[in-house]
Each structure stands twice: as C-alpha cells, then as structure tokens.
Amino acid sequence: MNVVLPQYSESLVYGAILDAKTSEHASSATAMKSASDNADDLISSLELQYNRARQAAITTEITEITGGQEALKSDNN
C-alpha cells in the first residue's frame, strides 16, 4: 500500500498535466486557424479593392483616350 498510493497520486498529477498541455495545444491551434482565416479574408478584400482601383484607372484612361480621339476628329472636320 505504501508503494501504490504514491504511484496513484503521481499518475493523477501526470494526467492533469497532460490534460492541461492538451488543452493548451488545442487552444493554440484554434487561435492559429482563426488568424489564418482572418488573413485569408483580408487578402481577398485587399485583392478586390486593388482590382477595382485598377479597373477604374483603366476605364479612366480609355475614356481620356477616346475623348482625345473625338476631339481630334472634331478639329479635322
């Protein structure tokens, strides 16, 4: 009995430590997944903003070129 009781209490403490470490790792994995998902969302949002700004610049440039071309046509007539 003198041997069993210390081993039993040691195994209880060891089990509690394992549970705490497992919980810590699970919490860390959840936090990292959340951060990764947030980064993906941010990247998608920034790509959309970039593409819209690029398209607006292209549209403006085409409008200016077309306007200049029409002005030249009017001057020639």
PyMOL Python script that loads the backbone (N, CA, C, O; Angstrom):
from pymol import cmd

cmd.read_pdbstr("""\
ATOM      1  N   MET A   1       0.820  -1.194   0.000  1.00  0.00           N
ATOM      2  CA  MET A   1       0.000   0.000   0.000  1.00  0.00           C
ATOM      3  C   MET A   1       0.866   1.261   0.000  1.00  0.00           C
ATOM      4  O   MET A   1       0.482   2.285  -0.565  1.00  0.00           O
ATOM      5  N   ASN A   2       2.030   1.178   0.634  1.00  0.00           N
ATOM      6  CA  ASN A   2       2.941   2.321   0.687  1.00  0.00           C
ATOM      7  C   ASN A   2       3.495   2.670  -0.692  1.00  0.00           C
ATOM      8  O   ASN A   2       3.892   3.812  -0.926  1.00  0.00           O
ATOM      9  N   VAL A   3       3.526   1.710  -1.599  1.00  0.00           N
ATOM     10  CA  VAL A   3       4.055   1.937  -2.943  1.00  0.00           C
ATOM     11  C   VAL A   3       2.937   2.374  -3.888  1.00  0.00           C
ATOM     12  O   VAL A   3       3.143   3.238  -4.739  1.00  0.00           O
ATOM     13  N   VAL A   4       1.770   1.786  -3.741  1.00  0.00           N
ATOM     14  CA  VAL A   4       0.665   2.023  -4.668  1.00  0.00           C
ATOM     15  C   VAL A   4       0.120   3.445  -4.542  1.00  0.00           C
ATOM     16  O   VAL A   4      -0.138   4.096  -5.554  1.00  0.00           O
ATOM     17  N   LEU A   5      -0.053   3.921  -3.346  1.00  0.00           N
ATOM     18  CA  LEU A   5      -0.638   5.247  -3.146  1.00  0.00           C
ATOM     19  C   LEU A   5       0.210   6.366  -3.756  1.00  0.00           C
ATOM     20  O   LEU A   5      -0.353   7.228  -4.430  1.00  0.00           O
ATOM     21  N   PRO A   6       1.512   6.402  -3.560  1.00  0.00           N
ATOM     22  CA  PRO A   6       2.316   7.448  -4.218  1.00  0.00           C
ATOM     23  C   PRO A   6       2.286   7.336  -5.753  1.00  0.00           C
ATOM     24  O   PRO A   6       2.258   8.350  -6.451  1.00  0.00           O
ATOM     25  N   GLN A   7       2.291   6.114  -6.265  1.00  0.00           N
ATOM     26  CA  GLN A   7       2.227   5.939  -7.724  1.00  0.00           C
ATOM     27  C   GLN A   7       0.883   6.417  -8.268  1.00  0.00           C
ATOM     28  O   GLN A   7       0.819   7.033  -9.332  1.00  0.00           O
ATOM     29  N   TYR A   8      -0.180   6.131  -7.537  1.00  0.00           N
ATOM     30  CA  TYR A   8      -1.512   6.550  -7.961  1.00  0.00           C
ATOM     31  C   TYR A   8      -1.615   8.074  -7.971  1.00  0.00           C
ATOM     32  O   TYR A   8      -2.110   8.663  -8.931  1.00  0.00           O
ATOM     33  N   SER A   9      -1.145   8.707  -6.897  1.00  0.00           N
ATOM     34  CA  SER A   9      -1.212  10.171  -6.836  1.00  0.00           C
ATOM     35  C   SER A   9      -0.310  10.794  -7.908  1.00  0.00           C
ATOM     36  O   SER A   9      -0.651  11.826  -8.485  1.00  0.00           O
ATOM     37  N   GLU A  10       0.823  10.175  -8.169  1.00  0.00           N
ATOM     38  CA  GLU A  10       1.713  10.666  -9.227  1.00  0.00           C
ATOM     39  C   GLU A  10       1.044  10.554 -10.595  1.00  0.00           C
ATOM     40  O   GLU A  10       1.177  11.452 -11.427  1.00  0.00           O
ATOM     41  N   SER A  11       0.336   9.470 -10.826  1.00  0.00           N
ATOM     42  CA  SER A  11      -0.350   9.302 -12.114  1.00  0.00           C
ATOM     43  C   SER A  11      -1.499  10.301 -12.257  1.00  0.00           C
ATOM     44  O   SER A  11      -1.776  10.762 -13.364  1.00  0.00           O
ATOM     45  N   LEU A  12      -2.168  10.640 -11.158  1.00  0.00           N
ATOM     46  CA  LEU A  12      -3.219  11.659 -11.215  1.00  0.00           C
ATOM     47  C   LEU A  12      -2.644  13.030 -11.585  1.00  0.00           C
ATOM     48  O   LEU A  12      -3.207  13.746 -12.413  1.00  0.00           O
ATOM     49  N   VAL A  13      -1.534  13.380 -10.971  1.00  0.00           N
ATOM     50  CA  VAL A  13      -0.882  14.660 -11.270  1.00  0.00           C
ATOM     51  C   VAL A  13      -0.395  14.671 -12.717  1.00  0.00           C
ATOM     52  O   VAL A  13      -0.571  15.662 -13.425  1.00  0.00           O
ATOM     53  N   TYR A  14       0.211  13.583 -13.150  1.00  0.00           N
ATOM     54  CA  TYR A  14       0.699  13.479 -14.523  1.00  0.00           C
ATOM     55  C   TYR A  14      -0.459  13.598 -15.514  1.00  0.00           C
ATOM     56  O   TYR A  14      -0.335  14.270 -16.539  1.00  0.00           O
ATOM     57  N   GLY A  15      -1.576  12.951 -15.211  1.00  0.00           N
ATOM     58  CA  GLY A  15      -2.764  13.045 -16.072  1.00  0.00           C
ATOM     59  C   GLY A  15      -3.286  14.468 -16.151  1.00  0.00           C
ATOM     60  O   GLY A  15      -3.692  14.926 -17.219  1.00  0.00           O
ATOM     61  N   ALA A  16      -3.276  15.169 -15.025  1.00  0.00           N
ATOM     62  CA  ALA A  16      -3.727  16.561 -15.015  1.00  0.00           C
ATOM     63  C   ALA A  16      -2.799  17.441 -15.853  1.00  0.00           C
ATOM     64  O   ALA A  16      -3.257  18.331 -16.570  1.00  0.00           O
ATOM     65  N   ILE A  17      -1.504  17.187 -15.756  1.00  0.00           N
ATOM     66  CA  ILE A  17      -0.542  17.945 -16.564  1.00  0.00           C
ATOM     67  C   ILE A  17      -0.762  17.673 -18.049  1.00  0.00           C
ATOM     68  O   ILE A  17      -0.729  18.596 -18.863  1.00  0.00           O
ATOM     69  N   LEU A  18      -0.985  16.409 -18.402  1.00  0.00           N
ATOM     70  CA  LEU A  18      -1.253  16.066 -19.804  1.00  0.00           C
ATOM     71  C   LEU A  18      -2.523  16.745 -20.309  1.00  0.00           C
ATOM     72  O   LEU A  18      -2.557  17.253 -21.430  1.00  0.00           O
ATOM     73  N   ASP A  19      -3.557  16.752 -19.486  1.00  0.00           N
ATOM     74  CA  ASP A  19      -4.805  17.422 -19.871  1.00  0.00           C
ATOM     75  C   ASP A  19      -4.577  18.921 -20.103  1.00  0.00           C
ATOM     76  O   ASP A  19      -5.104  19.496 -21.055  1.00  0.00           O
ATOM     77  N   ALA A  20      -3.798  19.537 -19.232  1.00  0.00           N
ATOM     78  CA  ALA A  20      -3.524  20.970 -19.365  1.00  0.00           C
ATOM     79  C   ALA A  20      -2.745  21.257 -20.646  1.00  0.00           C
ATOM     80  O   ALA A  20      -3.055  22.207 -21.365  1.00  0.00           O
ATOM     81  N   LYS A  21      -1.738  20.439 -20.930  1.00  0.00           N
ATOM     82  CA  LYS A  21      -0.948  20.628 -22.150  1.00  0.00           C
ATOM     83  C   LYS A  21      -1.798  20.402 -23.393  1.00  0.00           C
ATOM     84  O   LYS A  21      -1.684  21.140 -24.372  1.00  0.00           O
ATOM     85  N   THR A  22      -2.650  19.383 -23.355  1.00  0.00           N
ATOM     86  CA  THR A  22      -3.534  19.108 -24.490  1.00  0.00           C
ATOM     87  C   THR A  22      -4.468  20.281 -24.728  1.00  0.00           C
ATOM     88  O   THR A  22      -4.683  20.688 -25.870  1.00  0.00           O
ATOM     89  N   SER A  23      -5.017  20.818 -23.665  1.00  0.00           N
ATOM     90  CA  SER A  23      -5.902  21.976 -23.772  1.00  0.00           C
ATOM     91  C   SER A  23      -5.152  23.184 -24.326  1.00  0.00           C
ATOM     92  O   SER A  23      -5.684  23.922 -25.155  1.00  0.00           O
ATOM     93  N   GLU A  24      -3.935  23.381 -23.875  1.00  0.00           N
ATOM     94  CA  GLU A  24      -3.115  24.496 -24.358  1.00  0.00           C
ATOM     95  C   GLU A  24      -2.850  24.370 -25.860  1.00  0.00           C
ATOM     96  O   GLU A  24      -2.957  25.351 -26.597  1.00  0.00           O
ATOM     97  N   HIS A  25      -2.510  23.175 -26.306  1.00  0.00           N
ATOM     98  CA  HIS A  25      -2.244  22.955 -27.731  1.00  0.00           C
ATOM     99  C   HIS A  25      -3.512  23.130 -28.568  1.00  0.00           C
ATOM    100  O   HIS A  25      -3.466  23.704 -29.656  1.00  0.00           O
ATOM    101  N   ALA A  26      -4.622  22.644 -28.068  1.00  0.00           N
ATOM    102  CA  ALA A  26      -5.889  22.795 -28.798  1.00  0.00           C
ATOM    103  C   ALA A  26      -6.266  24.270 -28.910  1.00  0.00           C
ATOM    104  O   ALA A  26      -6.712  24.723 -29.964  1.00  0.00           O
ATOM    105  N   SER A  27      -6.089  25.007 -27.835  1.00  0.00           N
ATOM    106  CA  SER A  27      -6.390  26.439 -27.845  1.00  0.00           C
ATOM    107  C   SER A  27      -5.475  27.177 -28.818  1.00  0.00           C
ATOM    108  O   SER A  27      -5.923  28.061 -29.548  1.00  0.00           O
ATOM    109  N   SER A  28      -4.218  26.821 -28.828  1.00  0.00           N
ATOM    110  CA  SER A  28      -3.258  27.441 -29.740  1.00  0.00           C
ATOM    111  C   SER A  28      -3.611  27.136 -31.194  1.00  0.00           C
ATOM    112  O   SER A  28      -3.543  28.022 -32.046  1.00  0.00           O
ATOM    113  N   ALA A  29      -3.984  25.900 -31.479  1.00  0.00           N
ATOM    114  CA  ALA A  29      -4.365  25.519 -32.842  1.00  0.00           C
ATOM    115  C   ALA A  29      -5.611  26.279 -33.292  1.00  0.00           C
ATOM    116  O   ALA A  29      -5.692  26.715 -34.440  1.00  0.00           O
ATOM    117  N   THR A  30      -6.571  26.436 -32.401  1.00  0.00           N
ATOM    118  CA  THR A  30      -7.788  27.184 -32.726  1.00  0.00           C
ATOM    119  C   THR A  30      -7.463  28.648 -33.013  1.00  0.00           C
ATOM    120  O   THR A  30      -7.992  29.229 -33.961  1.00  0.00           O
ATOM    121  N   ALA A  31      -6.603  29.238 -32.203  1.00  0.00           N
ATOM    122  CA  ALA A  31      -6.216  30.637 -32.406  1.00  0.00           C
ATOM    123  C   ALA A  31      -5.471  30.812 -33.730  1.00  0.00           C
ATOM    124  O   ALA A  31      -5.699  31.787 -34.446  1.00  0.00           O
ATOM    125  N   MET A  32      -4.587  29.877 -34.055  1.00  0.00           N
ATOM    126  CA  MET A  32      -3.843  29.973 -35.310  1.00  0.00           C
ATOM    127  C   MET A  32      -4.765  29.810 -36.512  1.00  0.00           C
ATOM    128  O   MET A  32      -4.584  30.490 -37.521  1.00  0.00           O
ATOM    129  N   LYS A  33      -5.751  28.918 -36.420  1.00  0.00           N
ATOM    130  CA  LYS A  33      -6.697  28.742 -37.521  1.00  0.00           C
ATOM    131  C   LYS A  33      -7.519  30.005 -37.706  1.00  0.00           C
ATOM    132  O   LYS A  33      -7.763  30.432 -38.835  1.00  0.00           O
ATOM    133  N   SER A  34      -7.944  30.597 -36.613  1.00  0.00           N
ATOM    134  CA  SER A  34      -8.713  31.837 -36.687  1.00  0.00           C
ATOM    135  C   SER A  34      -7.885  32.954 -37.319  1.00  0.00           C
ATOM    136  O   SER A  34      -8.389  33.705 -38.154  1.00  0.00           O
ATOM    137  N   ALA A  35      -6.633  33.064 -36.929  1.00  0.00           N
ATOM    138  CA  ALA A  35      -5.753  34.087 -37.503  1.00  0.00           C
ATOM    139  C   ALA A  35      -5.532  33.845 -38.989  1.00  0.00           C
ATOM    140  O   ALA A  35      -5.515  34.785 -39.783  1.00  0.00           O
ATOM    141  N   SER A  36      -5.365  32.597 -39.356  1.00  0.00           N
ATOM    142  CA  SER A  36      -5.177  32.251 -40.768  1.00  0.00           C
ATOM    143  C   SER A  36      -6.422  32.577 -41.585  1.00  0.00           C
ATOM    144  O   SER A  36      -6.323  33.117 -42.688  1.00  0.00           O
ATOM    145  N   ASP A  37      -7.589  32.250 -41.045  1.00  0.00           N
ATOM    146  CA  ASP A  37      -8.848  32.564 -41.735  1.00  0.00           C
ATOM    147  C   ASP A  37      -9.023  34.077 -41.888  1.00  0.00           C
ATOM    148  O   ASP A  37      -9.451  34.555 -42.939  1.00  0.00           O
ATOM    149  N   ASN A  38      -8.691  34.821 -40.838  1.00  0.00           N
ATOM    150  CA  ASN A  38      -8.792  36.283 -40.903  1.00  0.00           C
ATOM    151  C   ASN A  38      -7.829  36.857 -41.942  1.00  0.00           C
ATOM    152  O   ASN A  38      -8.171  37.797 -42.660  1.00  0.00           O
ATOM    153  N   ALA A  39      -6.628  36.289 -42.019  1.00  0.00           N
ATOM    154  CA  ALA A  39      -5.658  36.744 -43.018  1.00  0.00           C
ATOM    155  C   ALA A  39      -6.166  36.459 -44.427  1.00  0.00           C
ATOM    156  O   ALA A  39      -6.014  37.293 -45.319  1.00  0.00           O
ATOM    157  N   ASP A  40      -6.766  35.293 -44.633  1.00  0.00           N
ATOM    158  CA  ASP A  40      -7.336  34.959 -45.943  1.00  0.00           C
ATOM    159  C   ASP A  40      -8.441  35.938 -46.323  1.00  0.00           C
ATOM    160  O   ASP A  40      -8.515  36.384 -47.468  1.00  0.00           O
ATOM    161  N   ASP A  41      -9.297  36.271 -45.364  1.00  0.00           N
ATOM    162  CA  ASP A  41     -10.373  37.235 -45.620  1.00  0.00           C
ATOM    163  C   ASP A  41      -9.802  38.610 -45.970  1.00  0.00           C
ATOM    164  O   ASP A  41     -10.295  39.281 -46.877  1.00  0.00           O
ATOM    165  N   LEU A  42      -8.770  39.021 -45.252  1.00  0.00           N
ATOM    166  CA  LEU A  42      -8.145  40.316 -45.506  1.00  0.00           C
ATOM    167  C   LEU A  42      -7.504  40.343 -46.892  1.00  0.00           C
ATOM    168  O   LEU A  42      -7.626  41.332 -47.614  1.00  0.00           O
ATOM    169  N   ILE A  43      -6.829  39.268 -47.259  1.00  0.00           N
ATOM    170  CA  ILE A  43      -6.211  39.181 -48.584  1.00  0.00           C
ATOM    171  C   ILE A  43      -7.272  39.279 -49.670  1.00  0.00           C
ATOM    172  O   ILE A  43      -7.090  40.003 -50.648  1.00  0.00           O
ATOM    173  N   SER A  44      -8.365  38.567 -49.509  1.00  0.00           N
ATOM    174  CA  SER A  44      -9.447  38.618 -50.501  1.00  0.00           C
ATOM    175  C   SER A  44     -10.002  40.031 -50.629  1.00  0.00           C
ATOM    176  O   SER A  44     -10.239  40.511 -51.738  1.00  0.00           O
ATOM    177  N   SER A  45     -10.205  40.688 -49.509  1.00  0.00           N
ATOM    178  CA  SER A  45     -10.733  42.052 -49.517  1.00  0.00           C
ATOM    179  C   SER A  45      -9.761  43.012 -50.198  1.00  0.00           C
ATOM    180  O   SER A  45     -10.175  43.858 -50.991  1.00  0.00           O
ATOM    181  N   LEU A  46      -8.482  42.886 -49.892  1.00  0.00           N
ATOM    182  CA  LEU A  46      -7.485  43.766 -50.496  1.00  0.00           C
ATOM    183  C   LEU A  46      -7.333  43.507 -51.989  1.00  0.00           C
ATOM    184  O   LEU A  46      -7.147  44.443 -52.766  1.00  0.00           O
ATOM    185  N   GLU A  47      -7.410  42.238 -52.396  1.00  0.00           N
ATOM    186  CA  GLU A  47      -7.348  41.921 -53.827  1.00  0.00           C
ATOM    187  C   GLU A  47      -8.529  42.545 -54.565  1.00  0.00           C
ATOM    188  O   GLU A  47      -8.371  43.066 -55.669  1.00  0.00           O
ATOM    189  N   LEU A  48      -9.698  42.491 -53.960  1.00  0.00           N
ATOM    190  CA  LEU A  48     -10.887  43.079 -54.572  1.00  0.00           C
ATOM    191  C   LEU A  48     -10.727  44.597 -54.701  1.00  0.00           C
ATOM    192  O   LEU A  48     -11.039  45.167 -55.746  1.00  0.00           O
ATOM    193  N   GLN A  49     -10.242  45.248 -53.645  1.00  0.00           N
ATOM    194  CA  GLN A  49     -10.008  46.693 -53.705  1.00  0.00           C
ATOM    195  C   GLN A  49      -8.993  47.040 -54.789  1.00  0.00           C
ATOM    196  O   GLN A  49      -9.185  47.989 -55.549  1.00  0.00           O
ATOM    197  N   TYR A  50      -7.915  46.267 -54.854  1.00  0.00           N
ATOM    198  CA  TYR A  50      -6.877  46.512 -55.857  1.00  0.00           C
ATOM    199  C   TYR A  50      -7.443  46.366 -57.264  1.00  0.00           C
ATOM    200  O   TYR A  50      -7.204  47.217 -58.122  1.00  0.00           O
ATOM    201  N   ASN A  51      -8.189  45.298 -57.504  1.00  0.00           N
ATOM    202  CA  ASN A  51      -8.748  45.065 -58.836  1.00  0.00           C
ATOM    203  C   ASN A  51      -9.737  46.157 -59.228  1.00  0.00           C
ATOM    204  O   ASN A  51      -9.770  46.575 -60.385  1.00  0.00           O
ATOM    205  N   ARG A  52     -10.538  46.621 -58.279  1.00  0.00           N
ATOM    206  CA  ARG A  52     -11.482  47.707 -58.575  1.00  0.00           C
ATOM    207  C   ARG A  52     -10.742  49.003 -58.904  1.00  0.00           C
ATOM    208  O   ARG A  52     -11.117  49.715 -59.836  1.00  0.00           O
ATOM    209  N   ALA A  53      -9.706  49.305 -58.150  1.00  0.00           N
ATOM    210  CA  ALA A  53      -8.924  50.522 -58.411  1.00  0.00           C
ATOM    211  C   ALA A  53      -8.220  50.423 -59.762  1.00  0.00           C
ATOM    212  O   ALA A  53      -8.178  51.396 -60.515  1.00  0.00           O
ATOM    213  N   ARG A  54      -7.673  49.262 -60.066  1.00  0.00           N
ATOM    214  CA  ARG A  54      -7.002  49.055 -61.352  1.00  0.00           C
ATOM    215  C   ARG A  54      -7.990  49.213 -62.494  1.00  0.00           C
ATOM    216  O   ARG A  54      -7.686  49.864 -63.494  1.00  0.00           O
ATOM    217  N   GLN A  55      -9.167  48.625 -62.353  1.00  0.00           N
ATOM    218  CA  GLN A  55     -10.187  48.724 -63.400  1.00  0.00           C
ATOM    219  C   GLN A  55     -10.649  50.167 -63.574  1.00  0.00           C
ATOM    220  O   GLN A  55     -10.882  50.611 -64.698  1.00  0.00           O
ATOM    221  N   ALA A  56     -10.783  50.897 -62.479  1.00  0.00           N
ATOM    222  CA  ALA A  56     -11.180  52.307 -62.566  1.00  0.00           C
ATOM    223  C   ALA A  56     -10.117  53.112 -63.305  1.00  0.00           C
ATOM    224  O   ALA A  56     -10.448  53.979 -64.114  1.00  0.00           O
ATOM    225  N   ALA A  57      -8.847  52.834 -63.034  1.00  0.00           N
ATOM    226  CA  ALA A  57      -7.764  53.546 -63.723  1.00  0.00           C
ATOM    227  C   ALA A  57      -7.771  53.226 -65.214  1.00  0.00           C
ATOM    228  O   ALA A  57      -7.575  54.116 -66.042  1.00  0.00           O
ATOM    229  N   ILE A  58      -7.994  51.975 -65.555  1.00  0.00           N
ATOM    230  CA  ILE A  58      -8.056  51.571 -66.963  1.00  0.00           C
ATOM    231  C   ILE A  58      -9.229  52.252 -67.653  1.00  0.00           C
ATOM    232  O   ILE A  58      -9.090  52.769 -68.762  1.00  0.00           O
ATOM    233  N   THR A  59     -10.379  52.251 -66.998  1.00  0.00           N
ATOM    234  CA  THR A  59     -11.572  52.887 -67.573  1.00  0.00           C
ATOM    235  C   THR A  59     -11.339  54.380 -67.785  1.00  0.00           C
ATOM    236  O   THR A  59     -11.716  54.928 -68.822  1.00  0.00           O
ATOM    237  N   THR A  60     -10.722  55.036 -66.811  1.00  0.00           N
ATOM    238  CA  THR A  60     -10.423  56.467 -66.938  1.00  0.00           C
ATOM    239  C   THR A  60      -9.483  56.717 -68.111  1.00  0.00           C
ATOM    240  O   THR A  60      -9.690  57.644 -68.893  1.00  0.00           O
ATOM    241  N   GLU A  61      -8.461  55.895 -68.230  1.00  0.00           N
ATOM    242  CA  GLU A  61      -7.501  56.064 -69.318  1.00  0.00           C
ATOM    243  C   GLU A  61      -8.162  55.856 -70.681  1.00  0.00           C
ATOM    244  O   GLU A  61      -7.909  56.617 -71.614  1.00  0.00           O
ATOM    245  N   ILE A  62      -8.992  54.849 -70.798  1.00  0.00           N
ATOM    246  CA  ILE A  62      -9.698  54.597 -72.060  1.00  0.00           C
ATOM    247  C   ILE A  62     -10.630  55.759 -72.383  1.00  0.00           C
ATOM    248  O   ILE A  62     -10.726  56.177 -73.538  1.00  0.00           O
ATOM    249  N   THR A  63     -11.314  56.281 -71.372  1.00  0.00           N
ATOM    250  CA  THR A  63     -12.212  57.423 -71.580  1.00  0.00           C
ATOM    251  C   THR A  63     -11.432  58.645 -72.057  1.00  0.00           C
ATOM    252  O   THR A  63     -11.878  59.353 -72.959  1.00  0.00           O
ATOM    253  N   GLU A  64     -10.275  58.893 -71.458  1.00  0.00           N
ATOM    254  CA  GLU A  64      -9.449  60.033 -71.866  1.00  0.00           C
ATOM    255  C   GLU A  64      -8.936  59.865 -73.294  1.00  0.00           C
ATOM    256  O   GLU A  64      -8.935  60.822 -74.068  1.00  0.00           O
ATOM    257  N   ILE A  65      -8.506  58.673 -73.642  1.00  0.00           N
ATOM    258  CA  ILE A  65      -8.018  58.407 -74.998  1.00  0.00           C
ATOM    259  C   ILE A  65      -9.141  58.591 -76.005  1.00  0.00           C
ATOM    260  O   ILE A  65      -8.960  59.222 -77.047  1.00  0.00           O
ATOM    261  N   THR A  66     -10.299  58.037 -75.685  1.00  0.00           N
ATOM    262  CA  THR A  66     -11.452  58.155 -76.583  1.00  0.00           C
ATOM    263  C   THR A  66     -11.875  59.615 -76.721  1.00  0.00           C
ATOM    264  O   THR A  66     -12.189  60.071 -77.821  1.00  0.00           O
ATOM    265  N   GLY A  67     -11.884  60.343 -75.617  1.00  0.00           N
ATOM    266  CA  GLY A  67     -12.230  61.768 -75.650  1.00  0.00           C
ATOM    267  C   GLY A  67     -11.245  62.562 -76.493  1.00  0.00           C
ATOM    268  O   GLY A  67     -11.647  63.430 -77.268  1.00  0.00           O
ATOM    269  N   GLY A  68      -9.967  62.272 -76.347  1.00  0.00           N
ATOM    270  CA  GLY A  68      -8.945  62.943 -77.155  1.00  0.00           C
ATOM    271  C   GLY A  68      -9.094  62.625 -78.627  1.00  0.00           C
ATOM    272  O   GLY A  68      -8.925  63.494 -79.482  1.00  0.00           O
ATOM    273  N   GLN A  69      -9.408  61.389 -78.915  1.00  0.00           N
ATOM    274  CA  GLN A  69      -9.606  60.970 -80.308  1.00  0.00           C
ATOM    275  C   GLN A  69     -10.804  61.701 -80.914  1.00  0.00           C
ATOM    276  O   GLN A  69     -10.746  62.164 -82.053  1.00  0.00           O
ATOM    277  N   GLU A  70     -11.875  61.798 -80.153  1.00  0.00           N
ATOM    278  CA  GLU A  70     -13.067  62.504 -80.640  1.00  0.00           C
ATOM    279  C   GLU A  70     -12.768  63.993 -80.847  1.00  0.00           C
ATOM    280  O   GLU A  70     -13.262  64.601 -81.797  1.00  0.00           O
ATOM    281  N   ALA A  71     -11.966  64.573 -79.963  1.00  0.00           N
ATOM    282  CA  ALA A  71     -11.599  65.987 -80.108  1.00  0.00           C
ATOM    283  C   ALA A  71     -10.774  66.200 -81.368  1.00  0.00           C
ATOM    284  O   ALA A  71     -10.957  67.193 -82.073  1.00  0.00           O
ATOM    285  N   LEU A  72      -9.866  65.271 -81.652  1.00  0.00           N
ATOM    286  CA  LEU A  72      -9.060  65.373 -82.869  1.00  0.00           C
ATOM    287  C   LEU A  72      -9.923  65.233 -84.112  1.00  0.00           C
ATOM    288  O   LEU A  72      -9.704  65.929 -85.103  1.00  0.00           O
ATOM    289  N   LYS A  73     -10.898  64.342 -84.066  1.00  0.00           N
ATOM    290  CA  LYS A  73     -11.811  64.173 -85.201  1.00  0.00           C
ATOM    291  C   LYS A  73     -12.600  65.458 -85.439  1.00  0.00           C
ATOM    292  O   LYS A  73     -12.813  65.860 -86.583  1.00  0.00           O
ATOM    293  N   SER A  74     -13.031  66.098 -84.355  1.00  0.00           N
ATOM    294  CA  SER A  74     -13.811  67.336 -84.469  1.00  0.00           C
ATOM    295  C   SER A  74     -12.958  68.460 -85.045  1.00  0.00           C
ATOM    296  O   SER A  74     -13.458  69.276 -85.820  1.00  0.00           O
ATOM    297  N   ASP A  75     -11.677  68.518 -84.680  1.00  0.00           N
ATOM    298  CA  ASP A  75     -10.781  69.559 -85.176  1.00  0.00           C
ATOM    299  C   ASP A  75     -10.490  69.379 -86.658  1.00  0.00           C
ATOM    300  O   ASP A  75     -10.305  70.364 -87.373  1.00  0.00           O
ATOM    301  N   ASN A  76     -10.447  68.142 -87.127  1.00  0.00           N
ATOM    302  CA  ASN A  76     -10.140  67.863 -88.527  1.00  0.00           C
ATOM    303  C   ASN A  76     -11.320  68.176 -89.437  1.00  0.00           C
ATOM    304  O   ASN A  76     -11.123  68.389 -90.634  1.00  0.00           O
ATOM    305  N   ASN A  77     -12.508  68.209 -88.921  1.00  0.00           N
ATOM    306  CA  ASN A  77     -13.696  68.455 -89.763  1.00  0.00           C
ATOM    307  C   ASN A  77     -14.011  69.876 -89.857  1.00  0.00           C
ATOM    308  O   ASN A  77     -14.975  70.252 -90.523  1.00  0.00           O
TER     309      ASN A  77
END
""", "prot")
cmd.dss("prot")
cmd.show_as("cartoon", "prot")
cmd.util.cbc("prot")
cmd.orient("prot")
